[in-house]
Structure formats: C-alpha cells, structure tokens
Amino acid sequence: MGTGASRGHGEEGEEPAGRGAARLVIDAHGKVVVWSPGAERLLGRLADDVLGRPVMDLLAPDPGIGPGGDGTGSGCVLLRHRDGTAVACRPALRTVRDDGTGPRLTVDLLTGAAGLTPDIDRALLEALFTRSPIGLFVLDPQLRLMRFNPAAEGMQDHRSQLALGRRPTEAWPDFSAELAERVMGRVLRTGEAAISFEKHGRPPGDPGREHVYSASAFRLEAEDGRILGVADAVVDVTERHLAQKRLALMAEAGRTIGSTLDPIRTAQELAEVAVPGLADCVSVDLLAPLLAGEDMAAGSVEDDTGLRRAATSARCGQTGPYTTGAVGTHLARAPALRVLADHEPCLVPRLAEDGAWIRDDPVRGGRMLEERVHSLMVVPLLVRDCVLGLVTFHRWDPDLGPFGDDDLSLAVDLAGRGAMALDNAHRYVRERNAVLALQRGMLPQRLPAPSAVEWAHHLVRSGAGGDWTEVIPLPGARVALVSGSTPGRGMRTAATMGRLRAAVHTLANLDQAPDEVLARLDDLVRNLAEEHAGAGSGSPVGATCLYLVYDPVTRLSTMASAGHPPPSVVHPDHTVRTPQAPEGEPLGRPGPPFGMTTLELPEGSMLVLRTPGLLQSRPEGTGQAEFERLLATPCDSLQDMSLLLTEALVPADPDRDASVLVACPRPLGSDRVVTWDLPCDPAAVATARTLATRQLSAWALQEECFATELIVSELVTNAIRYAAAPIQLRLIRDRALTCEVSDTSSAAPFLRHARTTDEGGRGLLLVSQFAERWGTRYRERGKTIWTEQTIAL
C-alpha cells in the first residue's frame, strides 16, 4: 500500500467524501488510494483490505458485465461484496485531477438504483405526473410553479395553462397560498423537509365545500448539489379533518352540556355547543311537563301545544320563530310534528322555497326565507321512548354545504347527550318541587304578630328543605325567636325539619327555658338518628338551632345555641355587635350540657338571626364581616333589610336554603304591667282580688273582672297554702290578659277532676274553664303559675 492511502479523506486538496457517501479515489495506476466509510458499509470491506489494490479486484466475476457497463447500456456495474454476493452500483465521476503524481479519479458509487433503469426512471416520473392519486407540485427556486399532476390540478382554482409560471399567491391566493410560500421558502433555505402542514381551499371539483389538505415539501437538488427547486406532495384529508372536528365537538359537548340541573340552562348549553361547528343556528324546544317537573308520558306526541321554545343559540337572534318562550304553532306538514309523532330524526338537505309547509307558515316559514336557510335537521330528544322535546339545526351560510348523513348522525349523538342531561334536570326539578311543596306544608302560611317585637323574615328555598326561622308568642307577652338548620337535602330533610319545628312549638308551649328546649331537641334527634340508621337512610345528627326568648317587661333576652350562628344586635347608632352564646355542639352529637346567656337589648335596637346558608357563597372567615357591613346599612323597613341581606349574600342558584329573621324588640310600657308583693297570709287573698279588680277597671276591662277575680283567688290561695313567701301577683295587659302568681316552691299544681263527695280539688279545674290557657314556668328559684284570657282589643 502506498503511503498516500487514506481511509475516508483525500490527501491535501482532496474534496472530503460526503456524509455517508460510498466514495473511492483511483490513482494513475488504477489502484485505490482513498476508501470512504460509506464504501466500507456498501461492500463490507475495510480500508486495510482495499487501499493500494487494483480497483479491478472489486468487480464481481460476471462475464456479462464489464467495467464499462452491464450490457444494457444502463451504466451499472456489479461490485463484489466481502461475503461473495454482487452489489449493483452506478459509478459517478466526481473529480479528475493531477497533483503532480499523475491524474486521480474520484468515483461515487450510487446505490439503491440497481433496478432503476432509465426506462423505469421515466416510467416512475410519468406515473407521478399522470396517474398518482397524490397531488404533486414542482416549483423552481423562485417558487414559480413548473409542473403539477392532475390530482394536484383538481385541487386548484386555475388550470395548468393559467397557473404555470406563477407563484402560489398569484395562482391560487385563497388556497393558504401565503402559508405555502412561507413554508416552501424555509425548505429552500434550510434543506429541511416540512412534513404534514395543512392547507385549506375549495377545489374546482367541489367548489361548494372547503377541503383540507396535508402537504409535505422537500428540496430538489442536482447531483452536483445545485438547488433545482422544491416539490410539494398534497393529500386530501378533509374526511379525517371532519372526523376530528366531530370528535372534538362531542368532547366539548361532554364538558359543557349538563353542567347544572336547570333545564333551561341545559337547553342553552345544547344549543350553543353545535354553533358554528355544525350549524349556523340551533333551537331547542321542550315539552311543558318537563319544564314544570311533572311526569312525562311515553309514546308519540300528536301535537305541539305543549312545546315551548327553551333556548336558541346566540347567532339566532331573538325575533320571529327564534324567540325563547314561544309556544309551538307548527303546521301539520312541518317536520317537527312528524318527529314528535314517530320519534325519528328528519333531514331536509335542500329547503325548497316552494315547500307547502314553508309557504303556508307565515311566521317560521317567512323567517327561514328571510334568513335564507337552505338546510335543516330536526332531531327528537328521547329518553326511554319518552320524547322530551326537539332540537332544530339551521344552516344559512352559503359557503357551507347542505347537511348530510354524517351531520345527522352527529346531531343525533348531540341530542342523545342533551336528552340524558335534560332527563337528569327533569328528575331534579320534580324532586325539588316535591321538597318545596313539603317544606311549604311544614312551615306556617302566616306567622303570628306579637306586640313584643316587630319582625320580618325571608327564606330562600334551594330545594334542600332544611332551614327555617320562627316567631313563637309565649305567655307573659314574651316571644321566642328561633332559627334552625337540618343537614342534607331532599324529602327526608324537609320532613325532619318539620318534626324539629313541631317539637320546638310543643316545648315552647310548655314554657321551658332555652337550654331545656335544646336538651329535649337533642334527645329527639338522637331517637330520629336511631330510626334512620335502622332504615339505612341519612341521619339528622348535626342539625343546629338557636332559641332566644325576649321579655318585653324586663327587656332581657335569654338564649341557648346548638352549633348555630349567634344573633347579631344592631344598635340605634348602626353599630353591630355579635354576642356569643354559650358554645354547644350540634344536635345529636356528644358534648357538655347546653348553657344559657342573658343580654339586655337597648331600646331601638335590631336583632338579626340567620341560618348558616346565608353565607354559603362567602369564603371562610370573610362572610361574617360582609354580613355585619350590610347590617349597618340604613333601611326603610325590616322587610327591606331582610331582602337586602338575602339578595346580597345568597347566590342566584344556591346549593343550600338560607333564612334570615330581623326583629325590633319593643318594651312593654309600665302602664300595662302591674306587680304586687303579697304576704303569706290567707287574708291576702281578698286583698289580691280587690287589687286585681281595681286595676282591670283602670284598664277598662270590667267584663273580665269576674273571671279574673276567680283566677286570682284560686292561684293566690294555692301559693299561700302550699308554697312559701315571697308571693307575687302580676297582671299584664297585652293582646291577652295575663295573670301570674310566683312563689319560691318548685312543686307545681296539677289538674284534678274532683268527685262529688270531695270537699276540694276543683280550683285548677275552674281556672282552666275561665282561662284560655294556663301553665307553669320554672325559674332559677321557684315557679310561676300563669293564665291567659282573651280580651277585646
């Protein structure tokens, strides 16, 4: 081997072998002096085995092919691989030079073309430009169109004689031409091919519909490296593009339709999701029973009298037949009525202007002609063979073709998804209506109007059914203010709320203290929890309640809380204070006994009770501050204040009920209350009768004197006989006349029915006959026996 031999690089001044090229250099003696790595890979021979040897040793022993060719004039030679097989190559002379040692010949071995004879090359090239289904464009370095095949020609707006020699922006400006020039210019500069970029346009073969094409551009180079231009291969992917759009539309429908349980909102979501991807306008008509939450009948619908326009897409406008809330007035031959009857979707690809049902319908037909609607689809909303309504798809854009079978299939899928969401909304509305009906039945239609407070309240119903506020008149002109909340939602929650409210009324009528009322409620909730556990249903454990009693005589309020928000007091100067009631666990949960607290309410103050749902939309810790800020806002009336609180704090579509009670305590004047201390002496009975009769005369209540004398006599007599001093008699003139006798004994009298032979035992029986009602109220020390008599106001 000569000392000038090289594995892959030429000697000084020699052009290096191209990357991967199979190249060899032959000196003047016919010996190989350069053997590139590409040649090593091609023939499997290492440079040490070839360098310095005659090039003729590389030829395969085939007598039909000599060094000048293969006998066919193709210019190919057969070289011998290391494993003995023959490799067909076409030698290309790259350089012939003389560096002083004699001429040298650089040879590139072109591979992969053993079977590609000039005839095959010509046939392949001809096929690409005559019969290939793939569009092919050839452009020169200035991006002027040189040639394109028929497949590509069918994609353009110009024939070959008009497009040749022009740039894309000149030949087809509306066919993503600027994008194409930008991409092919980059391919020419960098040599990097651009794979699968999209172009849009309307080919002459289908000018009524826009097509999508996937294009790939690559640079064309001569053997000597000169840039000849760029080729652009184009494939029509319109159907694939439409399929992807349909999948994307269904995915979007899955995300948006049914985001709430409101039928109107669901119908609007269904109408909007298909515009503009499928139609120019979509309208949704629903049957009235669905909107009202009533039962839906299965089978066909014979007319559209119950059909209401529930929603239209934004592009439909709000006039003519697209007005929401419109009642169905379709003609007998209209597609909508056929769809309601047979439950089959209807496709009208070409909406003829002379159609009978269009011509005879002055409202819908006139509107569709005015909007130039050219295609229509009507699809039923079906669930379990029960039609909920209709979805109508309109197209009026002249650039969009008519609806086809694929569009109808997509519309049916969208309607099916919308029908399921509407069925869920219908079930929710039906259950919510039942809960609201039960809640209304459980709550009073008219609350009392005790003189001790002026009050107003507002309840926001969400369908949960668990919140309530209450005003309960108590003996002695007192009043109880109650606020409660039951966890959960639905029929059972509303029923549990009703049972708790009834229990509160019963306990209030027994005139028990606030802490005793909550203790008895706690027992009731525990019993209900055991019942619900046995039935496998939800538990009322966790219900909260605030019970407050206001005494207009003393101006004191006593209250107890079971996990409920405390009341707020708004002073006359509009400052707000929230006194903390003794902390108690919610009803049914373990914890210490309920405690009571007493507060004095200044004259002219306002007391506000609320349920937890009032601040449901406020972040934790920020709702109370906003609540107190609103309380400090002056209002003309208590009703205005209750509405201000609920409208500002409760969301439009609340998840929970919310109730607020606003009350202004009114003290009872001293001229309407009189109190006497009596000695523990039987003679005091006559004194008590005289004092009572005198006071009733001063109050102009002479008609009540006889009954009151008897009541006072019996109650004072019992106190003197069975109790201990001090003994106190009090008369209160309010909406009723209240007589109270207090002593220090905790023993309460009870009503007996005396026999004819008994000498006594008839006192309380007489009291119960002359009084409207009577009872016992226990104090910290002792008790109070009270009676109430109805008086004419």
Secondary structure, DSSP 8 states (H G I E B T S, - for coil): --TT-BSSS-STT-----TT--EEEE-TTSBEEEE-HHHHHHH---HHHHTTSBGGGGB---TT-BTTB-SSSS--EEEE-TTS-EEEEEEEEEEEEE-SS-EEEEEEEE-S-SS--HHHHHHHHHHHTTT-SSEEEEE-TT--EEEE-HHHHTTSSS-HHHHTT--HHHH-TTTTHHHHHHHHHHHHHH---EEEEEEEE--TTSTTS-EEEEEEEEEEE-TTS-EEEEEEEEEE-HHHHHHHHHHHHHHHHHHHTTSSS-HHHHHHHHHHHTTTTT-SEEEEEEEHHHHHT-----B----STTEEEEEE-GGG-SSGGG-TT-B----TTSHHHHHHHH---EEESS--TT-HHHHT-TTHHHHHHHTT--EEEEEEEEETTEEEEEEEEEE--TTS----HHHHHHHHHHHHHHHHHHHHHHHHHHHHHHHHHHHHHHS-SS----TTEEEEEEEE--S---EEEEEEE-STT-EEEEEEE-SS-SHHHHHHHHHHHHHHHHHHHTT--HHHHHHHHHHHHHHHHHHHHHHT----TT-EEEEEEEETTTTEEEEEEES----EEE-TTS-EE---------TTS--S----EEEE--TT-EEEEE-GGGGTTS-TTTHHHHHHHHHTS--SSHHHHHHHHHHHHS-SS-SS-EEEEEEEE----GGGEEEEEE-SSTTHHHHHHHHHHHHHHHTT-GGGHHHHHHHHHHHHHHHHHHS-S-EEEEEEESSEEEEEEEES-----------TT-SS--HHHHHHHHSSEEEEEE-SSSEEEEEEEE---
